[in-house]
Amino acid sequence: MEPWLAAHLPVLDLALDAVRAVQRAAARAVRGAGSPGSGGSDAAVPGGPPDPARVAVGFASDRVLALDGRPVQGFAELSGFFRTADGWVRTHANYPHHRARLTALVGLPDDVSRPAFAERLATLPAQELEDRAADIGAIVACVRTEREWRASPPGRAAASGPLVRTEVRGAEARPEEHPRARTGERSGATGAAPLAGVRVLDLTRVIAGPVATRTLALLGADVLRVDPPVPAEIGWQHLDTGQGKRSTVLDLRDARDHRTAQDLLDGADVLVTGYRPGAVEALGLRVPPGTVTGRVSAWGDAGPWAARRGFDSIVQAASGIALLEGRDGAPGALPAQALDHASGYLLAAGVVDALTLRDGDGLGRDVAVSLARTAAWLLDLPGRDPHHPAAAGPPDGATVTHGSVTTARPVLPGHDDYPRPAHPWGTDAPGWLPAGRGTAGRGTAGRD
């Protein structure tokens, strides 16, 4: 176990497997395999095996992120574990609207202090808090045991199906209906940049989705992230996961911005979202035939929690991971947002494979992962270590600094740094780069 990810559960094994999935998909893309996952798809991958230390630090990137040499605070004041009248809950209130819903849930003013908030929660039942939160869009999860989660309807749903679900979409459509779906439209693809010429529209936030699209950019794609103006993205979070991409702001409630977003989608090869099932359709966007879609959700497409909000920390609490990682009956957490990062790399691998298949048949595909399914994978892995040592500090050379920002290096072998640091959030034009001007070959980070 790499000491940087020391934990009860085999987090490093999860991390390495997720990174290898991207490497194998990239190798299949270079070879142009017609059926990813078969016929020698696990042959030697470019760049060699991933470095465990580099992967460990990459998965815990928020712990090494520094602005002007100062670390960031990963969780807001009202995010975390709280005792209740009969157990524990975990809350998430990093975004202002989540905090507002959370304080409204328990009848407290929005500027309440953490001690006062904790005092109120200590008088309320955990299950009541979780149920009422779901009703109003606040984010609260009961801290369950692993056995309780596995026996529950949402736990059983989370453990079912493949880690990466891929379905053909629009098989009845003609490939010429989406000209970018035809074989040979991409040019300049190489082993180092197998996605050169690919356009990715990124409608994601937080960690898992941005990790997926950052990986696609690292493989050569032109990635344009689109956010609404409100709520603004958390500044440090964008710096941690926005490398290699461009970032723009569009208000889809505005007719003109909505048309711009649809035009961007019409010209994209890939749409990646981090919304719950049905959210893209609710935005009024039409996905063209031949487009590959990738989506990460908290709880998956099926089961009673499919429509619920959730984050890595919340899934850890609900699934039993928090109690496994705790001590003396109090819940704890993995040494990284490992469910987020692993799900991001799995989604990137699935998107790359879907593009490889599209080059053969011109058909679009829907690719989906969920944090809860990744959690089930982690819980099923062998190699638990309940007596693990304390997590160590990062190894030398695992970070890179550009200007005032220090971040983790890429986890993919053969990439010592990202094509460029994260652009300031929302400062790019809402358009695609001209052909041949993707992220590949645009110079090393800090010189673009």
Secondary structure, DSSP 4 states (H G I P E B T S, - for coil): --GGG--SS-HHHHHHHHHHHHHHHHHHHHHT-SSTTSSSTTS--TT-SPPHHHHHHHHTHHHH-EETTEE---S-TT-EEEE-SSSEEEE---SHHHHHHHHHHTT--TT--HHHHHHHHTTS-HHHHHHHHHHHT--EEE---HHHHHHSHHHHHHTSS-SSEEEEE-TTS-GGGSGGGSTT---S--SS-TTTT-EEEEE--TTHHHHHHHHHHHTT-EEEEEE-SSSPPPHHHHHHH-TT-EEEE--TTSHHHHHHHHHHHHT-SEEEE-SPTTHHHHTT--PPTT-EEEEEESS-SSSTTTT----HHHHHHHHTHHHHT-BTTB----SS-HHHHHHHHHHHHHHHHHHHHHHHH--EEEEEEEHHHHHHHHHHSS---TTPPPP-PPPTTSEEEETTEEEEPPSSTT-SS-SSPPPPTT-S-SSPPPTT-SSTTS-STT--
